[in-house]
Each structure stands twice: as structure tokens, then as C-alpha cells.
Amino acid sequence: MVNKKQVTKKFVFLAVLILLSAGLYIYARVFAKAFDAGIALTYPVAVRILGRSASSLLGMAVSAALIAVVSLAFQTITENRVLTPSMLGFDSVFLATQSLLVYFAANIGFMARLFANPYCNFFVTTGIMLAISMLMYGLMLRKDKNHIVFLLLFGLILSSIVQSFTNYIEVLLDPQQFQQLKAVTTVSVTNMNERVIVLAAPSMVLLTFLFVRQSREFDVMLLGENHAKSLGVPYSRRVNSTLLLIAFGMAVTTALIGPLTFLGLLAVNIARELFKTYRHSILFFGSILMSVLFLVLGQGIVELLRYAAPVTVLIDLAGGAYMIILIMKEHRL
């Protein structure tokens, strides 16, 4: 039996931590930099920087929320706590798409405009990742047979092939093109595609609504395929539809902020430990709060350290260490 008061207190506690982390981020980005440089902040300049900081915070919240909900759903349908949607190769496809756009932009005029326009770049990248995902699902998933293991193996192989192709394209780029590529593919809130937040935010709300609405079915799916089918859950259809929603969510968040491999793994598993429940209606929102907290706090620390290390280094360090702990824990069990 879930204690609603304790759950509410934990939600409030996480929300307060997020607000404090947002305050740390704003202080480090606006005031600390001005103090260190000996610059007096005028009201118009402060308002402009605060406006950009607010956009960055919104973008981080949208990206973190998308990563959290798709990671929790993916772990449920795969029945494994150490897997993430990144293993299907979304990150590599994103890098390959951006590499090709940069490579052809030097010789083809409309490709240069396509790369430079944030909305066109967003739609092209998202569309390609969705198309490849649906092709993978069509090849790997058969009617009434959900070959999740084969899908993961195919994703890992695809990721390796695409990564090699991307490395080859990078060799062909001149130094200026290479810098352009690194600018758009490195996870950095300062380089976030802020103008497409108006497209990503409604997508996040819609996906969260769809996943939360199916929370009870996800709860039953934790019992396994045979038990879920016996209890009336259309297991095969639900897995296929969930994978499509996961592909869409990963495409949107990767196109918005770039690849963040371990954020979902870290947020979802710590939310499970914090709330001690199997109910997805609680875990979805708990994972969202944990994911937003980690990303905002990590970026705030990065701002204080004057970009001594990107936020991905902090997240991957914590997420990789936690993944090793989970694997050792599962092995002991």
C-alpha cells in the first residue's frame, strides 16, 4: 500500500531541490561570471541574460522529462533495469545525420540552409531517426513475437556501423566544418537549439500524458508477458506502440540537446529506490523530477567550474558507476 503523504513529501522535496539547483545555475551563469570579470550588471543586460537562462532551464526540463519517461517505459517492456533506449542506436544516428548535413552543406546550397535553420534541422533529424526506428521495428518485431533481444542486438550493431561511418565523414571535413559539427553534437546547454523548444515542449507533455495513461498496463507488464496476457493486457500491441513512442521521444530530445546516455538510467533507478513502489503513475513523475534535478544541478556545477568539464562527463561518471553497481547487485541476486 502506497503512503500518499510520504509520496507527496518526496515530490515536494525533489521540487525544492530543483528550485535550489535552478537558483545555483542562474547565480553561476549570471552573477558569478559578472563578479569574477568585475563587470557591473545593468538592468537591461541582467534581464536579457535571465531570459536566456530561463529558456535554457525550460529546455533542460523538457529534455530531462522526455529521457525519464522513455527510459522507464523501455525498462518496463524489456524487463531489465540496466538498459536504456540509447542502446537502440539513436545517439549514433543523430551524429551521422549531423555529419552528413555538415559535409554536404559546403557544396549544396539548400543543404547549408537546411543545416543552419534550426527548425528544418530539427525536423530532418527527428524524421530520419523515426524512419530508421520504424524500419528496425518492422524487421525485428513480428506479429505476436516481440524479439526485444534481437532488437537490442541489432541496435548495438547499427550503432557500431553508424559510428564508424561518422568517423569516416569527420575525416573528410575541413577544420571549420569539424568545429561546426562538434558545436551541434556536443551536449551543452549553451548550444541548445532553444528555438525548437516550442515544438519539443508540447511533445513532452503529450508523451508524458500517453505513458501515464497506460500506467496500470505497465504495472501488469512487470509480471511478464504470459501473466500480462492472461490478465487482459494486449502485450504485443502495447510493446510495439510503446517502442514507437520511445523512438519519437528519443528523437525529439536528442535533436534538442544531444545524446545523454546515462541520464535516464540514473534517474529511473534512483526514483525506484526512493519511492519503493512498482506503480508507474508514481514512478513516471518521480523519474521526471530526478532527471530534471540531475541535469540542472550538473549544469549549475559546470557553470561554477567555468566549463572545466561538460555536463555529460558528470552524468556519465555517476551513471556509469551506478550501472556497475546495478549489474553487480543483479548478479548477486
C-alpha positions in Angstrom: 0.0 0.0 0.0 1.4 3.4 -1.1 1.5 6.1 1.6 0.3 9.1 -0.3 1.6 11.5 2.3 5.1 10.2 2.1 5.0 10.2 -1.7 3.7 13.9 -1.7 6.5 14.9 0.7 9.1 13.3 -1.5 7.7 15.1 -4.6 7.8 18.4 -2.7 11.4 17.7 -1.5 12.6 17.0 -5.1 10.8 20.1 -6.3 12.6 22.2 -3.7 15.9 20.7 -4.7 15.2 21.5 -8.4 14.4 25.1 -7.5 17.6 25.4 -5.5 19.6 23.9 -8.4 17.9 26.3 -10.8 19.0 29.2 -8.4 22.5 27.8 -8.4 22.5 27.7 -12.2 21.3 31.3 -12.6 23.7 32.5 -10.0 26.7 30.8 -11.7 25.7 31.9 -15.2 24.7 35.5 -14.4 26.1 36.9 -11.2 29.2 34.8 -10.6 30.6 35.5 -14.0 29.9 39.2 -13.7 31.6 39.3 -10.3 34.7 37.4 -11.5 35.0 39.7 -14.5 34.5 42.8 -12.5 31.5 43.9 -14.7 28.6 45.8 -13.3 25.3 44.2 -14.4 22.9 46.8 -15.7 19.2 46.1 -15.5 18.7 45.6 -19.3 21.7 43.2 -19.5 20.6 41.3 -16.5 17.1 40.9 -17.8 18.4 39.7 -21.2 20.7 37.1 -19.6 18.0 35.9 -17.2 15.7 35.5 -20.2 18.2 33.3 -21.9 18.8 31.4 -18.7 15.1 30.7 -18.3 15.0 29.4 -21.9 17.9 27.1 -21.1 16.2 25.9 -17.9 13.0 25.1 -19.8 15.0 23.2 -22.5 16.8 21.2 -19.8 13.4 20.4 -18.1 11.8 19.2 -21.4 14.8 17.1 -22.4 15.2 15.5 -18.9 11.5 14.8 -18.7 11.5 13.1 -22.1 14.5 11.0 -21.3 13.0 9.9 -17.9 9.6 8.8 -19.3 11.0 6.9 -22.3 13.7 5.2 -20.1 11.2 4.0 -17.6 8.9 2.7 -20.3 11.8 1.0 -22.1 13.0 -0.8 -18.9 9.5 -2.0 -18.3 8.9 -3.6 -21.7 12.5 -5.1 -21.7 12.1 -6.2 -18.1 15.6 -5.0 -17.4 16.8 -2.1 -15.1 20.2 -1.6 -16.7 19.0 -1.0 -20.3 18.4 2.4 -21.9 16.8 3.5 -25.2 20.3 4.7 -26.3 21.2 1.1 -26.9 19.0 1.1 -30.0 21.4 3.5 -31.7 19.6 6.8 -31.5 22.7 8.7 -30.5 24.8 7.3 -33.4 22.0 8.1 -35.9 21.9 11.7 -34.6 25.6 12.1 -35.0 25.6 10.6 -38.5 22.8 12.9 -39.6 24.5 16.0 -38.4 27.8 14.8 -40.0 26.1 14.4 -43.4 24.4 17.8 -43.2 27.7 19.5 -42.4 29.6 17.6 -45.1 27.1 18.4 -47.9 26.4 21.9 -46.7 29.8 23.1 -48.2 28.8 22.1 -51.8 25.0 22.1 -51.9 23.2 25.4 -51.2 19.9 24.1 -49.8 21.8 21.7 -47.5 23.6 24.6 -45.9 20.3 26.3 -45.3 18.8 23.1 -44.0 21.7 22.8 -41.5 21.6 26.4 -40.4 17.8 26.6 -40.0 17.0 25.2 -36.5 13.5 24.1 -37.4 14.5 22.3 -40.6 17.4 20.7 -38.9 15.1 19.5 -36.1 12.5 18.1 -38.4 15.1 16.4 -40.6 17.0 14.8 -37.7 13.8 13.7 -35.9 12.3 12.3 -39.1 15.4 10.3 -40.0 15.6 8.8 -36.5 11.9 7.9 -36.6 12.2 6.3 -40.0 15.2 4.2 -39.0 13.4 3.2 -35.8 10.2 2.1 -37.6 12.4 0.1 -40.1 14.2 -1.6 -37.2 10.8 -2.5 -35.6 9.4 -3.8 -38.8 12.4 -6.1 -39.4 12.9 -7.3 -35.8 9.4 -7.4 -34.4 7.0 -9.9 -35.8 3.3 -10.4 -35.1 2.7 -11.9 -31.6 6.5 -12.3 -31.3 8.4 -9.4 -29.7 12.0 -10.2 -30.3 13.3 -7.5 -27.9 16.7 -9.2 -27.5 17.2 -9.3 -31.3 16.1 -5.6 -31.5 18.8 -4.7 -28.9 21.5 -6.7 -30.7 20.5 -5.1 -34.0 20.6 -1.6 -32.3 24.1 -2.3 -30.9 25.4 -3.4 -34.3 23.7 -0.5 -36.1 25.3 1.9 -33.5 28.8 0.5 -34.3 28.3 0.7 -38.0 26.9 4.2 -38.0 29.7 5.3 -35.6 32.4 4.1 -38.0 30.6 5.8 -40.8 30.5 9.0 -38.8 34.2 8.8 -38.0 34.9 8.4 -41.8 32.8 11.5 -42.6 34.7 13.5 -39.9 38.0 12.7 -41.6 36.7 14.3 -44.8 35.7 17.6 -43.1 37.9 20.6 -43.1 38.7 22.2 -39.7 35.9 24.8 -39.9 33.3 22.1 -40.7 34.6 19.9 -38.0 34.2 22.7 -35.4 30.6 23.3 -36.7 29.9 19.6 -36.2 31.2 19.5 -32.7 29.3 22.6 -31.8 25.9 21.0 -32.7 26.6 17.4 -31.4 28.3 18.2 -28.1 25.8 18.2 -25.2 25.8 21.8 -24.0 23.0 23.9 -22.7 24.7 27.0 -24.1 24.4 25.4 -27.6 20.9 24.1 -27.1 18.5 24.5 -30.0 16.4 26.9 -28.0 14.1 27.9 -30.8 12.7 24.5 -31.2 11.6 24.3 -27.5 8.2 25.4 -28.6 8.0 22.2 -30.6 9.7 19.9 -28.0 7.6 21.1 -25.0 4.2 20.0 -26.4 5.7 16.7 -27.5 7.0 16.1 -23.9 3.5 16.9 -22.5 1.8 14.6 -25.0 4.2 11.7 -24.4 4.0 12.0 -20.6 0.2 12.0 -20.8 0.2 8.9 -23.0 2.6 7.0 -20.8 0.9 8.0 -17.6 -2.5 7.0 -19.0 -1.1 3.5 -19.6 0.4 3.2 -16.1 -1.8 0.4 -15.0 -1.0 -1.7 -18.0 2.7 -1.1 -17.4 2.3 -2.2 -13.8 0.8 -5.5 -15.1 3.5 -5.9 -17.7 6.1 -6.1 -15.0 4.7 -9.6 -14.2 6.0 -10.8 -17.6 4.4 -11.5 -21.0 2.4 -14.6 -20.1 0.9 -13.1 -16.9 0.1 -9.8 -18.6 -1.7 -11.6 -21.5 -3.7 -13.7 -19.0 -4.8 -10.5 -17.2 -6.1 -9.0 -20.4 -3.2 -6.7 -21.5 -2.6 -6.7 -25.3 1.1 -7.3 -24.7 2.4 -7.4 -28.3 0.4 -4.4 -29.4 1.4 -2.4 -26.3 5.1 -3.2 -26.7 5.0 -2.1 -30.4 3.2 1.2 -29.6 5.5 1.9 -26.7 8.6 1.4 -28.8 7.2 3.9 -31.4 6.6 6.5 -28.6 10.1 5.8 -27.2 11.6 6.4 -30.7 9.7 9.7 -31.0 10.7 10.8 -27.5 14.4 9.9 -28.1 14.4 11.6 -31.5 13.0 14.8 -30.0 15.3 15.1 -27.0 18.4 14.1 -29.0 17.6 16.7 -31.6 17.1 19.3 -28.9 20.0 18.9 -26.6 22.1 16.0 -28.0 22.9 12.5 -26.6 22.6 11.9 -22.9 23.2 8.1 -22.5 23.2 7.6 -18.7 20.7 10.2 -17.5 17.6 8.0 -17.9 19.3 5.0 -16.3 20.4 7.1 -13.3 17.1 9.0 -12.8 14.8 6.0 -13.2 16.7 3.6 -10.9 17.2 6.2 -8.1 13.5 7.0 -8.4 12.7 3.3 -7.9 14.9 3.2 -4.8 13.4 6.5 -3.4 9.7 5.7 -3.8 9.9 2.0 -3.2 6.9 1.2 -5.4 6.1 -0.6 -8.7 3.4 1.9 -9.7 4.2 3.7 -12.8 1.8 6.5 -12.1 4.3 7.5 -9.3 7.5 6.4 -10.9 6.9 8.4 -14.1 6.7 11.7 -12.2 9.4 10.7 -9.7 11.8 9.9 -12.6 11.0 13.2 -14.3 11.9 15.1 -11.1 15.1 13.1 -10.6 16.1 13.6 -14.2 15.5 17.3 -14.1 17.3 17.6 -10.8 20.4 15.8 -12.1 20.6 17.8 -15.4 20.0 21.2 -13.8 22.3 20.6 -10.9 25.0 19.2 -13.2 24.8 22.2 -15.5 25.0 24.5 -12.5 28.1 22.8 -11.3 29.6 23.1 -14.8 28.9 26.8 -14.8 30.6 27.2 -11.4 33.6 25.3 -12.7 33.8 27.6 -15.8 33.2 24.7 -18.1 36.1 22.7 -16.8 34.2 19.6 -17.8 30.9 19.2 -19.8 27.8 18.1 -18.0 27.9 14.7 -19.8 31.2 13.9 -18.0 29.5 14.3 -14.6 26.3 12.4 -15.7 28.3 9.6 -17.4 30.6 9.3 -14.4 27.7 8.9 -12.0 25.6 6.9 -14.4 28.4 4.5 -15.3 29.3 3.9 -11.7 25.7 3.3 -10.8 25.2 0.9 -13.7 28.2 -1.2 -12.5 26.6 -1.3 -9.0 23.2 -2.4 -10.5 24.9 -5.2 -12.6 26.8 -6.5 -9.5 23.6 -6.3 -7.5 21.6 -8.3 -10.1 24.5 -10.8 -10.3 24.3 -11.4 -6.6 20.6 -11.9 -6.7 
